[in-house]
Amino acid sequence: MSLLQKLIGAGLRPHVRRKARGKSLEQVQAALTASLEGVVRPRMDRVTDSPGNREAVNHWIGIERWSLARLRVALGEPFVEGSYHPYRMPDSATWQELKDEFEKARGETLELARQLQSRGFNQDLTVRHNDLGPLTVIEWFVYIDDHSRREAIRLR
Protein backbone atom coordinates (compact mmCIF):
# COMPACT_ATOMS: atom_id res chain seq x y z
CA MET A 1 0.00 0.00 0.00
CA SER A 2 1.39 3.39 -0.97
CA LEU A 3 1.79 6.28 1.46
CA LEU A 4 -1.00 8.13 -0.37
CA GLN A 5 -3.36 5.16 0.05
CA LYS A 6 -2.50 4.97 3.75
CA LEU A 7 -3.26 8.68 4.17
CA ILE A 8 -6.53 8.41 2.25
CA GLY A 9 -7.56 5.41 4.34
CA ALA A 10 -6.65 7.16 7.59
CA GLY A 11 -8.80 10.16 6.68
CA LEU A 12 -11.67 8.39 4.96
CA ARG A 13 -12.31 5.60 7.47
CA PRO A 14 -13.50 7.93 10.28
CA HIS A 15 -15.61 9.82 7.74
CA VAL A 16 -17.34 6.61 6.57
CA ARG A 17 -17.78 5.32 10.11
CA ARG A 18 -19.29 8.63 11.22
CA LYS A 19 -21.72 8.71 8.27
CA ALA A 20 -22.76 5.08 8.94
CA ARG A 21 -23.28 5.48 12.68
CA GLY A 22 -26.89 4.74 13.63
CA LYS A 23 -27.98 4.08 10.05
CA SER A 24 -30.26 1.20 9.14
CA LEU A 25 -29.98 -0.82 5.96
CA GLU A 26 -33.21 0.80 4.76
CA GLN A 27 -31.72 4.27 5.22
CA VAL A 28 -28.58 3.29 3.35
CA GLN A 29 -30.64 1.85 0.50
CA ALA A 30 -32.59 5.10 0.26
CA ALA A 31 -29.33 7.08 0.16
CA LEU A 32 -27.92 4.85 -2.59
CA THR A 33 -31.06 5.36 -4.66
CA ALA A 34 -31.10 9.11 -4.00
CA SER A 35 -27.47 9.55 -5.00
CA LEU A 36 -28.03 7.63 -8.23
CA GLU A 37 -31.17 9.53 -9.15
CA GLY A 38 -30.28 12.95 -7.77
CA VAL A 39 -26.51 13.22 -8.17
CA VAL A 40 -24.75 10.64 -10.31
CA ARG A 41 -27.20 9.97 -13.16
CA PRO A 42 -28.02 13.67 -13.72
CA ARG A 43 -24.31 14.49 -13.70
CA MET A 44 -23.53 11.70 -16.19
CA ASP A 45 -26.37 12.89 -18.42
CA ARG A 46 -25.16 16.53 -18.37
CA VAL A 47 -21.59 15.89 -19.45
CA THR A 48 -20.21 14.72 -22.76
CA ASP A 49 -18.08 11.78 -23.66
CA SER A 50 -14.42 12.46 -22.90
CA PRO A 51 -11.46 10.35 -21.81
CA GLY A 52 -11.60 11.89 -18.33
CA ASN A 53 -15.33 11.20 -17.92
CA ARG A 54 -14.94 7.63 -19.18
CA GLU A 55 -12.10 7.08 -16.70
CA ALA A 56 -14.09 8.49 -13.79
CA VAL A 57 -17.16 6.33 -14.45
CA ASN A 58 -15.04 3.24 -15.10
CA HIS A 59 -13.33 3.85 -11.76
CA TRP A 60 -16.75 4.04 -10.04
CA ILE A 61 -17.82 0.80 -11.72
CA GLY A 62 -14.67 -0.95 -10.54
CA ILE A 63 -15.06 0.31 -6.98
CA GLU A 64 -18.77 -0.57 -6.83
CA ARG A 65 -18.28 -4.10 -8.22
CA TRP A 66 -15.21 -4.71 -6.01
CA SER A 67 -17.16 -3.53 -2.98
CA LEU A 68 -20.00 -5.90 -3.86
CA ALA A 69 -17.56 -8.81 -3.96
CA ARG A 70 -16.42 -7.83 -0.47
CA LEU A 71 -20.00 -7.40 0.79
CA ARG A 72 -21.02 -10.83 -0.46
CA VAL A 73 -18.94 -12.22 2.39
CA ALA A 74 -21.98 -11.36 4.53
CA LEU A 75 -23.92 -13.93 2.46
CA GLY A 76 -21.29 -16.59 3.12
CA GLU A 77 -19.23 -16.16 -0.03
CA PRO A 78 -15.45 -16.33 0.35
CA PHE A 79 -13.35 -13.20 0.78
CA VAL A 80 -11.55 -12.36 -2.47
CA GLU A 81 -8.18 -10.67 -2.04
CA GLY A 82 -7.08 -8.06 -4.55
CA SER A 83 -7.62 -4.59 -5.92
CA TYR A 84 -10.59 -3.09 -7.72
CA HIS A 85 -8.87 -3.03 -11.12
CA PRO A 86 -10.18 -6.40 -12.41
CA TYR A 87 -13.73 -5.17 -11.78
CA ARG A 88 -13.46 -2.30 -14.24
CA MET A 89 -14.84 -2.35 -17.77
CA PRO A 90 -12.37 -2.71 -20.66
CA ASP A 91 -10.70 0.56 -21.66
CA SER A 92 -12.47 0.25 -25.02
CA ALA A 93 -15.93 0.59 -23.41
CA THR A 94 -18.01 3.39 -24.85
CA TRP A 95 -19.46 6.24 -22.83
CA GLN A 96 -22.95 4.73 -23.12
CA GLU A 97 -21.70 1.28 -22.10
CA LEU A 98 -20.03 2.79 -19.04
CA LYS A 99 -23.14 4.72 -18.03
CA ASP A 100 -25.28 1.61 -18.49
CA GLU A 101 -22.83 -0.54 -16.54
CA PHE A 102 -22.71 1.90 -13.64
CA GLU A 103 -26.51 1.82 -13.44
CA LYS A 104 -26.39 -1.99 -13.55
CA ALA A 105 -23.76 -2.11 -10.79
CA ARG A 106 -25.82 0.23 -8.61
CA GLY A 107 -28.86 -1.97 -9.23
CA GLU A 108 -26.83 -4.97 -8.04
CA THR A 109 -25.79 -3.00 -4.95
CA LEU A 110 -29.42 -2.26 -4.14
CA GLU A 111 -30.40 -5.88 -4.78
CA LEU A 112 -27.68 -7.11 -2.43
CA ALA A 113 -28.92 -4.72 0.25
CA ARG A 114 -32.45 -6.10 -0.21
CA GLN A 115 -31.16 -9.68 0.05
CA LEU A 116 -29.29 -8.91 3.23
CA GLN A 117 -32.34 -7.18 4.65
CA SER A 118 -34.63 -10.13 3.92
CA ARG A 119 -32.18 -12.86 5.02
CA GLY A 120 -30.74 -10.97 7.94
CA PHE A 121 -27.05 -10.36 8.47
CA ASN A 122 -24.55 -10.10 11.26
CA GLN A 123 -24.36 -6.37 11.97
CA ASP A 124 -21.02 -6.83 13.75
CA LEU A 125 -19.38 -8.67 10.84
CA THR A 126 -16.49 -6.73 9.34
CA VAL A 127 -14.90 -7.23 5.95
CA ARG A 128 -11.51 -5.74 5.17
CA HIS A 129 -11.20 -2.79 2.82
CA ASN A 130 -7.71 -2.52 1.34
CA ASP A 131 -7.25 1.10 2.45
CA LEU A 132 -9.86 1.70 5.16
CA GLY A 133 -9.42 -1.51 7.14
CA PRO A 134 -12.34 -3.51 8.51
CA LEU A 135 -15.81 -2.14 7.68
CA THR A 136 -19.22 -3.41 8.73
CA VAL A 137 -21.90 -4.15 6.14
CA ILE A 138 -23.56 -0.78 6.76
CA GLU A 139 -20.19 0.99 6.53
CA TRP A 140 -19.51 -0.74 3.19
CA PHE A 141 -22.82 0.48 1.77
CA VAL A 142 -22.12 3.99 3.06
CA TYR A 143 -18.65 3.81 1.49
CA ILE A 144 -20.15 2.84 -1.89
CA ASP A 145 -22.64 5.70 -1.75
CA ASP A 146 -20.11 8.22 -0.50
CA HIS A 147 -17.56 7.25 -3.15
CA SER A 148 -19.70 8.12 -6.16
CA ARG A 149 -21.18 11.20 -4.46
CA ARG A 150 -17.72 12.57 -3.65
CA GLU A 151 -16.31 11.81 -7.06
CA ALA A 152 -19.24 13.10 -9.15
CA ILE A 153 -17.32 16.37 -9.34
CA ARG A 154 -14.77 14.59 -11.57
CA LEU A 155 -17.27 14.63 -14.43
CA ARG A 156 -16.80 17.71 -16.57
N, C-alpha and C positions, 0 to 999 in steps of 0.2 A: 504494500500500500504506500502510495506516495505521501509526502508531507502535506501536499495540498488536500488530498483525500482525507487525511487524518484531521486536518483543520476543519474541513467542511463537515465531517462527521461529528466532531466535537461541538460545533456550533448548531448543527441541524438537529441532532438528537434531542436536546432539551426543548427545542421549538416544537418538534413533532409530539413529544411526550406531553407537553403543556396543552397543545391543541386537542390531543386525544383524551385528556383527563376528564372523566365523568361522562364521556360520550357513549351512547348506545350504538349498536350495529345499525339500527333504523336511522339514527341521526347521521351516521357516516354515509349510509346509502343515499340519503337525501342530499347530502353535500356533494357526493360524487355525481349525481344526476344534475344538480344545480350548476356545478362547474362545467360540465359538458355542455349543457344547454345555454348557460348564461355567459360563459367566459370563453371556453376553448373552441367550440363549434363556430360561434359568431366571429371569433378572431381568425380562424382558419378560412372562413368564407369571405372575409374582408380583404385578405392579402392575396397577392398573386404568386404564381409558381416562381420560385427562385432556388438556387442551390442552398442558401441559408435556411429558407423556410422548410425545404425538404429535409435538411439535416436535423432541424429542431424537432419536427414531427416524428421522424424516424427514431430519434433519441427517446422521445416520449413513448413510442410503441415498444421499444426495447425495454425501457424501465418498467412499463406497465406489465408486459408479458413476463419479465423476469420476476417481478414482485408477485405475480400470480403463482408462478412455480414455487416460490417460497411459501406463500400463503396456503397452498394445497397440502402442506405438511399438517395443517390443522384437520384435514380430512383423512389423515393417515398415510399420505403419499410420502415417499422418501425425500429427504433434503438433497437438493442438487447443488453441489459446489460450483462456483464459477461466476463470471461477470455477466453483465447484461448484453454484451455484444452479440452473442449467437441468437438473441431474441429479436434483433432488428430485422427489418425488411432488406432485401438486396439493394445495393446502391442504385441499381437501374430502375427501381420502382418510380412510377409516375406520381405527380402531385395528387391526382385523384385516388390512386391506389393507396397512397399513404393516408390521406384523409379517411378513406373508407376503412382502412385497417385500424386506425386509431379508434374509430367509432366501434368497430368490432371488438377490439381489446377492452374498451370501456364497458361494452355490453357483457363481456365475459367476467369482468371485475364485479359488476352488479349481480350477475347470476351466481357467482361464487359467494357473495355476501348473502344472497337469498338462501343458498344451500346451507351455509353455516348457521343461519338464523333458524331454518326449519329443523336441522339435525341437532343443533346445539353444538357448542364448542367450549373448550377449556379456556376461560378468559385469562388464566394465568400463564398459558403456554406462550413461550417466546421462541421466535425463529430469528436466526442471525442475519443481519443486514451487513454486507461487506464493509461499509463505512460507518454506519450508525450503531452497530452492535446489536444486541438482542432487542427485538420489538415484539410486542403482543400483537394479536390479530387486529385489534382496533387500531393500534399504532400503525400497523402496515397499511390499513385502508386510509388512514389519515395521511400517511406519507405519500401514497399514490395520488390522492386528491391534491395535496399541497404541491407536489412536484409539477403537475401540469399547470396549476394556477400560477405558481411562481414563474414558470418559464414561458407562459403565454406571451410575455413581453418580447421574447426572442423573435416572434413573427413580425415581419415588417413588410 
